[in-house]
């Protein structure tokens, strides 16, 4: 992972940990990027996923100064959901953050 990717991964993990404490949800992050979040055995239902995504968007904006919308049409139309795992979510967030730099 690049330094930028590491930073985004760390912000997402930090947000997930805080989210779990606030919502009394258990997400075992020991698998790192492979940690499941939603669908296929992931611990989040659709309501908790939306709440987590909002918190991640706020964290990203507070830490980077860039506002992004993670749950958009682009995310929903992907063959592989960016919400399935921490790694896929990290990659998608990084993609959104670097879109405007192209």
Helices and strands as residue ranges (DSSP letters): H 3-23, G 29-34, H 46-64, H 73-76, H 86-99
